[in-house]
Amino acid sequence: MFASTPKPPYYAVIFTSHRAGDIGYAETSARMNELASEQPGFLGIESARGGDGDGITVSYWRDLESIHAWKANAEHRIAQERGKREWYSHYVTRVCKVEYDYAIPPSS
């Protein structure tokens, strides 16, 4: 569930959405996760969605160039357009620089 990220700084892309459609979503989402993980600069991803359709996905990237390259990826662009037409009634994307992070270890 938790992405394994390097020591900061790195970048996070926060995609908050309300999903209104489901046809083909699961397959495309799985493919986008697979494709993103193959992109230079990709560090990891975390995602959660409630029963009401509200969700949040955070992807982590080495630098802004990697984020721009991912946004411009041809297969990703097709999925983005399909999301606008079929899956999301509303979404917001935020890009931020992670300056520091901290965690407690998972319980055994």
N, C-alpha and C positions, 0 to 999 in steps of 0.2 A: 504493500500500500504506500509506503513512504519512499520517495525518490532518494537515491544515494547521490548527494551533491558534493562537489569539491569545496575546499576552503574558499570563501568569498574573496573578491567580488565575482558575481555571475548575474545572470538576468532571469527574471520570471515573467512569463506571459500568463496573465490571469484572464480566463474566459468564463464569464458568468452568463448563464443563459436560462431561458424558459423554453423547454421543448414541447412543441404542440403536435408533432407528427412522429410516427415510429417506422413507417415502411422503409426498409433498407438501411435504417440508421445503425443498427448494431454491426452489420457487416462493414459499413463504411467507417464507422468509428474504430473498429479493430484494425482495418487497413491503414487508417491514418496514424494510429499508434505505432504500427509496424514500420510504416514509411518514415515517420518522424525519427524513430530510433536509429534509422540508417543515415540520417543527415549529419554532416559535419557540424560539430558544436552542440549537438543534443546531449543533455545531461540526465534527463529523466522526466517523469510525469506523475501527477497525482490527480485523481478525479473522484467526485461524489455527486450523486443525484438523489433528490428526495422523491417521494411518491407523488408530490404535487407537480413534478416536471421541472422544478428549479434545480439547477446544477452549477457546479464550479469545477473547472479543470485548470490546473496550473502546470505549465510545462517550463522546464528550466533549460537555459542555454548559456553557452560560454560567452557570447558577445552579441552585439546588435546585428552584425553582419550575418551571423547564423540565423537570427530571427527573420531578417529580411529575405534571406534565401529560402527559408521554409515557407514564408507567406507567398513567395513567388513560384514555388514548386507547382508544375503544371497539374499534377494529379490532386494536389491539395487545393488548388484554385477551383477545380471542378467540384470538389466536395464543399468548399465554401459557398459556391453559388447554389448548390443543391440545398444546403442548410438554410440559406436565405429564403428559397422558394418553398421548401417542404417541411423543414424540421423545427425551426425556431420562430417563435412569435416575438421574441425580444432577446437581444444579447448585448453585452458590453465586453470589449477587450481592453485590457490594461497591460502596459509593459513597464516593468520597474527594475531597478538595479538593486540586487541584494547586497547590502553593505556588510552585514554580519548575520550569523545565525547561531542558535544554540539548541540543545536537546537534552532530554534525559534518556538514559538507555532503556530499551524495552525490558519489561519484566520477564523473567525466565519461567 
